[in-house]
Amino acid sequence: MRKEKLSFIGISLLIFSFTLTSCSKSDNATEIDASTEGSVSVTSTVQSKYTTAVAISTSGNTITLKSNGTPNHLSPYWGVGKPQYEAPRTGYTVNPGIISEHTLAMTIPTNPASATIKEETALGAIGMALNGVPIYNDREGGNVPVDAMILTSFDRGGAHVGPSGYHYHVSGEFTTTDDANLVGFLRDGFPIYGRKDKDGTYPTNLDAYGGHTSVTADFPTGIYHYHCSNVNYLNAGVYILKSGSYYGTKGTFTN
């Protein structure tokens, strides 16, 4: 009788263990083994998702994207009298200067991979949005964080004009709001998305660089990608696109 009881307990524990293992696997069904990094090409997505304002060419294991840096949407930074001009929002004051054309070129790897040493993003362009506008981090001139005063210089796109031209710092109506939109690519070749994952939920497993490896609408087999921050920045209703270090090795960006 005792042997039968012990046998029954053993079988029960085995079934319980199997159930836990099965649940664990299904809970992370969209997570992809990070060891696949470097095996996923971003070339076709870059070619299909960027607007026609961005000229794309490939050479060996790199992709070069060229644009004039001007947005394809309304902004007070176009200047009064321009077709895409709109007045600043109430309580906002635009910076001096207007949108002007620049000669921008960003070169990224076709198969981005994790860098051994993670480099901090710096002032200036850290990526390019799908419309060819540069993406900046959460810092301003003097390497100081974007503050409440600087926020009042942003247009509805989460952008303003600086010494190097028009650029995005935070989420906006023309890139991403509360969604899983593809915003663009950073200089290390990895894509950056809005605050949500493909399934409409907010990711809870982002690493120190603001990203994780999982499937996306554009990469059904999975890729490492960034998400813009899900923290309401300074309670202003905007979300920083990217802060901190790159996950991969950055390519060049010339202006």
C-alpha positions as CSV (number, residue, x, y, z in Angstrom):
1,M,0.0,0.0,0.0
2,R,2.8,2.4,0.9
3,K,4.6,1.6,-2.4
4,E,1.4,2.4,-4.3
5,K,1.0,5.8,-2.6
6,L,4.6,6.7,-3.3
7,S,4.2,5.7,-7.0
8,F,1.0,7.8,-7.2
9,I,2.8,10.8,-5.7
10,G,5.7,10.5,-8.1
11,I,3.4,10.4,-11.2
12,S,1.5,13.4,-9.9
13,L,4.7,15.4,-9.4
14,L,5.8,14.5,-12.9
15,I,2.5,15.7,-14.5
16,F,2.7,18.9,-12.4
17,S,6.3,19.5,-13.6
18,F,5.3,19.0,-17.2
19,T,2.3,21.3,-16.9
20,L,4.5,24.1,-15.5
21,T,7.1,23.6,-18.3
22,S,4.4,23.8,-21.0
23,C,2.8,27.0,-19.5
24,S,6.2,28.6,-19.3
25,K,6.9,28.0,-23.0
26,S,3.5,29.3,-24.1
27,D,3.7,32.4,-22.0
28,N,6.7,33.5,-24.0
29,A,5.6,32.4,-27.4
30,T,6.6,35.6,-29.2
31,E,10.1,35.8,-27.6
32,I,12.9,34.7,-29.9
33,D,16.3,33.3,-29.0
34,A,18.7,36.2,-29.0
35,S,21.4,34.0,-30.5
36,T,19.8,34.6,-33.9
37,E,21.1,38.2,-33.9
38,G,23.2,39.0,-37.0
39,S,21.3,36.4,-39.0
40,V,18.3,38.7,-39.8
41,S,18.6,41.1,-42.7
42,V,16.8,44.4,-42.4
43,T,17.4,45.3,-46.1
44,S,13.9,44.4,-47.5
45,T,12.1,46.2,-44.7
46,V,14.3,49.3,-45.1
47,Q,13.6,49.3,-48.8
48,S,9.8,48.9,-48.4
49,K,9.1,51.1,-45.4
50,Y,11.0,54.3,-46.0
51,T,9.2,56.9,-48.0
52,T,10.3,57.9,-51.5
53,A,11.9,61.0,-50.0
54,V,14.7,58.6,-48.8
55,A,17.2,57.2,-51.4
56,I,18.4,53.8,-50.5
57,S,21.4,51.9,-51.8
58,T,23.3,48.8,-50.7
59,S,26.9,47.9,-50.9
60,G,28.2,44.6,-49.5
61,N,27.0,44.3,-45.9
62,T,25.8,47.9,-45.5
63,I,22.8,50.0,-46.4
64,T,23.0,53.8,-47.0
65,L,20.0,56.0,-46.6
66,K,20.0,59.6,-48.0
67,S,17.5,62.4,-47.4
68,N,17.2,66.1,-47.2
69,G,15.9,65.9,-43.7
70,T,12.6,67.7,-44.3
71,P,9.3,66.3,-42.9
72,N,6.3,65.2,-44.9
73,H,3.8,66.8,-42.5
74,L,2.6,70.0,-41.0
75,S,4.8,72.1,-38.7
76,P,5.1,75.7,-37.6
77,Y,8.8,75.3,-38.5
78,W,8.0,75.4,-42.2
79,G,7.5,79.2,-41.8
80,V,4.5,81.4,-42.5
81,G,3.3,81.2,-46.0
82,K,4.6,77.7,-46.8
83,P,1.9,75.1,-47.8
84,Q,2.7,72.9,-44.8
85,Y,2.9,75.7,-42.2
86,E,0.6,75.6,-39.2
87,A,0.5,77.9,-36.3
88,P,2.2,76.9,-33.0
89,R,0.0,75.3,-30.4
90,T,-1.3,77.5,-27.6
91,G,1.4,77.8,-24.9
92,Y,4.2,76.7,-27.3
93,T,7.0,78.9,-28.7
94,V,9.0,77.8,-31.7
95,N,12.8,78.0,-31.8
96,P,14.4,80.5,-34.2
97,G,14.9,79.2,-37.7
98,I,12.8,77.3,-40.2
99,I,12.9,73.9,-41.8
100,S,15.6,73.8,-44.5
101,E,17.1,71.1,-46.7
102,H,20.3,69.3,-45.6
103,T,22.4,66.5,-47.2
104,L,21.9,63.6,-44.8
105,A,23.4,60.1,-45.2
106,M,23.1,57.3,-42.7
107,T,24.9,54.0,-43.2
108,I,23.8,50.9,-41.3
109,P,24.6,47.2,-41.3
110,T,22.4,44.9,-43.4
111,N,22.5,42.3,-40.5
112,P,22.7,44.2,-37.2
113,A,24.1,42.4,-34.2
114,S,24.8,43.1,-30.6
115,A,28.0,45.1,-29.8
116,T,30.5,43.7,-27.4
117,I,30.9,47.2,-25.9
118,K,27.7,49.3,-25.8
119,E,28.3,52.9,-26.9
120,E,26.3,55.8,-25.4
121,T,24.2,57.7,-27.8
122,A,25.5,61.3,-28.2
123,L,24.2,64.7,-29.3
124,G,23.1,64.8,-32.9
125,A,21.4,62.2,-35.1
126,I,21.2,58.7,-33.6
127,G,18.9,57.4,-36.3
128,M,16.5,58.2,-39.2
129,A,12.7,58.1,-39.2
130,L,10.9,56.6,-42.1
131,N,10.3,60.0,-43.7
132,G,14.0,60.9,-43.6
133,V,14.0,63.1,-40.6
134,P,16.8,62.6,-38.0
135,I,16.0,61.0,-34.7
136,Y,17.7,62.5,-31.6
137,N,18.0,61.2,-28.0
138,D,16.8,62.8,-24.8
139,R,19.6,65.4,-24.6
140,E,19.9,68.9,-25.9
141,G,22.8,71.3,-26.6
142,G,25.3,71.3,-23.7
143,N,24.3,67.6,-23.2
144,V,21.5,68.5,-20.8
145,P,18.3,66.6,-20.6
146,V,15.3,67.9,-22.5
147,D,13.4,70.0,-19.9
148,A,9.9,71.5,-19.6
149,M,11.0,74.7,-21.5
150,I,12.5,72.7,-24.4
151,L,9.3,70.7,-24.6
152,T,7.3,73.9,-25.4
153,S,9.4,74.3,-28.5
154,F,8.2,71.0,-30.0
155,D,5.6,70.8,-32.7
156,R,2.9,68.1,-33.0
157,G,5.5,65.8,-34.4
158,G,7.6,65.9,-31.3
159,A,10.3,67.8,-33.1
160,H,11.9,71.2,-33.4
161,V,14.6,73.0,-35.4
162,G,18.2,73.2,-34.0
163,P,21.6,74.2,-35.4
164,S,21.7,71.0,-37.5
165,G,18.2,71.2,-38.7
166,Y,14.7,69.7,-38.0
167,H,14.7,66.5,-35.8
168,Y,12.5,64.4,-33.6
169,H,13.2,63.9,-29.8
170,V,9.9,62.4,-28.6
171,S,6.8,60.7,-29.9
172,G,4.4,62.7,-32.0
173,E,1.3,62.5,-34.2
174,F,3.3,61.8,-37.3
175,T,5.5,59.0,-36.1
176,T,4.0,57.1,-33.1
177,T,1.5,57.8,-30.3
178,D,0.1,54.8,-28.4
179,D,0.8,52.1,-30.9
180,A,3.3,49.6,-32.4
181,N,4.3,51.7,-35.4
182,L,7.7,51.3,-36.9
183,V,9.3,54.7,-36.4
184,G,12.6,54.1,-38.3
185,F,16.0,52.7,-37.7
186,L,18.9,53.7,-35.5
187,R,22.5,54.0,-36.5
188,D,23.3,50.4,-35.3
189,G,20.7,49.1,-37.8
190,F,18.1,48.0,-35.4
191,P,14.5,49.1,-35.9
192,I,12.7,51.3,-33.3
193,Y,8.9,50.9,-32.7
194,G,6.3,52.7,-30.7
195,R,5.4,51.9,-27.1
196,K,3.5,48.7,-27.9
197,D,4.4,45.3,-29.1
198,K,2.7,43.7,-32.2
199,D,0.0,42.1,-30.0
200,G,-1.0,45.5,-28.6
201,T,0.5,45.1,-25.2
202,Y,3.2,47.2,-23.6
203,P,6.4,45.1,-23.3
204,T,7.6,44.5,-19.8
205,N,10.9,42.8,-20.5
206,L,12.9,45.6,-22.2
207,D,16.6,45.6,-21.4
208,A,18.8,48.5,-20.3
209,Y,18.9,49.8,-23.9
210,G,15.2,50.0,-24.3
211,G,14.7,46.9,-26.5
212,H,14.2,43.2,-26.7
213,T,14.1,40.3,-29.2
214,S,10.7,39.3,-30.4
215,V,8.5,39.1,-33.5
216,T,7.2,42.3,-35.1
217,A,4.8,43.1,-37.9
218,D,7.8,43.7,-40.2
219,F,10.0,40.8,-38.9
220,P,7.8,37.8,-38.4
221,T,10.8,35.5,-37.5
222,G,11.9,38.0,-34.8
223,I,14.6,40.6,-34.4
224,Y,16.1,42.8,-31.7
225,H,14.3,46.1,-31.7
226,Y,13.9,49.2,-29.6
227,H,10.7,50.7,-28.3
228,C,10.2,54.3,-27.4
229,S,9.9,54.9,-23.7
230,N,6.5,54.1,-22.0
231,V,7.2,56.8,-19.3
232,N,5.1,60.0,-19.6
233,Y,8.0,62.4,-19.9
234,L,7.7,65.2,-17.4
235,N,3.9,64.5,-17.4
236,A,3.8,66.3,-20.7
237,G,2.0,63.5,-22.6
238,V,5.0,62.7,-24.8
239,Y,7.5,59.8,-24.7
240,I,11.2,59.8,-25.3
241,L,12.1,57.9,-28.5
242,K,15.5,56.7,-27.3
243,S,17.9,57.4,-24.5
244,G,21.0,55.6,-23.2
245,S,23.3,53.4,-25.3
246,Y,23.0,51.6,-28.6
247,Y,22.6,47.9,-28.5
248,G,24.6,47.3,-31.6
249,T,27.6,49.0,-33.3
250,K,26.6,52.4,-34.7
251,G,27.2,53.2,-38.4
252,T,27.9,56.7,-39.8
253,F,25.6,59.7,-40.0
254,T,26.7,62.7,-42.0
255,N,25.0,66.1,-42.3
